[in-house]
């Protein structure tokens, strides 16, 4: 998409506007008289501004953007008004992408580690040397430890699919990404209830309960925008969160629920809806499997009982259940985000999915929807067989509900440290920063000691890059041509996009397709990457030939596919072919077929640490000159009551100690946090001096979090850490 | 002739700060300073489940009675009759800082490098309006809390909103500046605007003396040179160093319909 939408000579425009201003001031003669000072300084030669469609990459949402380029430099990013998924908006992060790509801390050329890991001694090498070295190391590891001896972490980038293709052809099953720290428990729970991971039709809903998620702050397009639009149309919003988030601040009702008791609340909702007969009987007969079992199961989970667990009054629970049912099927329990929380997070999400099932909102307006068809294909490739490889991924069988193409970073890390069931000695990471995002940073460092070779491709010197052996500088999303990506934009759209380079790749950065192509030549499977980006896109769009033109013209293609009633004539993809309130497979595997509530372990004077998001940072992507102005250093949020009782003062520096680490940061008194809960933002206390804005500033939550996991999926459980808070002495 | 205005539905602001960053990038606003902002109320947690926070976006109010224009001795700050936008003609500014203190909204700051006042001009000088695209803050807003347009055009979105809705103008207690940012829905500003720092004698000077000064400036190249020198060496007062978040000591709020 090299074409230009519109151009405007900025120079002529400025001349005109200056003239207009002078005239308006009523002093037309004055301009000529004022010839000294900065007004006389010659303006830099400014070229025309050209506009280019692209899609944001500051988080994974991929909002539609127009990049405004002048003199080969991106000067401004604006929303693409035709982009329905992001509804013509761009958040603070998207706007700050200029500071991301022109970050002085960017990796500029391939670097090879010289000193000890983490010592920061690097040698600049050429790309040829870097690729030769990487290929040599991969081959050496493959020979000695099999091809599964290399772990791949492809990130969530539009080019990640190339690294996955590379890993599979290279022969490693050990692929894991950010997802295993994120929402696999959500996927599992809904796959095991509805047979599919749904997306919420927030826009048309009339009553929404959000538990833990924070869409007004941890921006998800289109849910964030739709939630406001829905509320303008009378949708009621109830938020459960131990922390007073912006979503809580704007909700109709906010409950500072005790952490780890959400399941009690949802089982009580199910209790009320079933025992008061508030569900659609005919729908239940046709669509629900195991209602009788559920009825018996939730008998004891009364609102009065749940009140004792959650801290939410029984009357409120009963009223909310009735209101929710009255609005059904145009009501919902919001499905997503912040679902990697507890050791039983899959079962917690199952309890929410069951309430959704009782609301009969599946595949209906204002409810939870099946994925729409976009038509983008994944190009086929042959995966070769390597005889000496082990039978399966390293974490196989370690969690009963492992999602096999993602695995579990937490379980893989444990297996690597143990060296069992087989050794992994290499790691290829692309645009992920497990050192700052995965719980128990010290354990990640321990894992590195078991690895012979770590190669990291990224735009910046993240903590993960800092501890790597070989660094491959990547272009930013505005400097490369990306394959087609399919996106769901709620009921409004199912769309396809691609990105073309808006400005040339800076420094010596090279994209992942190029890296995989070059490495595949060196490793003896050049035919795997025997294509360029344009050919690849053609393959991807073979089923929707009209898409390419639309993407060129508008930056996006919309598929007019069916929105509601997708499953009207076909059975669900579950064992019962219905919505499984009672999961038969779980019963066979010895898991609870329905969610059984287990109370949180007592805090015993400690605090439960929770994670959360702000509207201006994405995870550890904090080293941004524009965004850091909103929060220069993270603080520990604590309720003033327990803190004062402990003799602590607002703003003082404290030690926060868990079973795995001790960190130091400043306290922030805030009444908007449950009294047994503390919170700190992600992405501070970076080890890498290459992240100058956050290096040693505040503390790293990844360091203090203990590495618990959901026992069904192996998904990292981020809310299971209990910490003590104590005054920093001296 | 246009009269640009902004209508803000602060009930839908989610405090994402998109407008602040978009403005900063578009107008090259230096670190530590902002041309626009989102203010918020302090939540009252004794309300329990009903605890709320109200977020309120703002920026230069482009007042019809602009106290900054009255306070400016050199005519550098002026209200453009063609657009209704209050501008700063940097080449006329003597750097006295009076306009910064005269703004009850804290919407002006002294640019640390250029040594002249800086403020929102609805992205006029950035060229957005000429290109037919809305100001950066409006364009980027996820929930479209900010709506921009021409009040003189009865078909514009802002005119329609003003016609169809109850609106509020946030003004200073001691002078109604008749701002052109209108707020829809109940608006609960947090400790702003402040007073106009503006001695009584000053209005006389503004209406009588300043025009004379302006003529003098226009006629005397020497005077202009002198003022440039003054500007170049003008020390920063503490007030000037603060961004628009700086509030005045005795905040007063008055609303008018």
Interface residues (C-beta under 8 A of the other chain):
Chain A: X6 X8 X10 X13 X14 X16 X17 X20 X21 X22 X24 X25 X26 X27 X29 X30 X31 X33 X34 X36 X37 X38 X39 X49 X75 X76 X77 X78 X79 X87 X89 X90 X91 X92 X94 X95 X96 X98 X216 X217 X219 X221 X224 X225 X228 X229 X232 X244 X246 X248 X249 X250 X253 X254 X255 X316 X615 X616 X625 X626 X627 X629 X630 X671 X672
Chain B: X12 X14 X15 X16 X17 X18 X20 X21 X22 X24 X25 X26 X31 X32 X43 X45 X49 X50 X51 X52 X53 X55 X75 X78 X80 X81 X82 X83 X87 X89 X90 X91 X92 X114 X124 X125 X127 X130 X131 X133 X136 X139 X140 X141 X142 X143 X144 X214 X217 X218 X221 X224 X225 X228 X231 X232
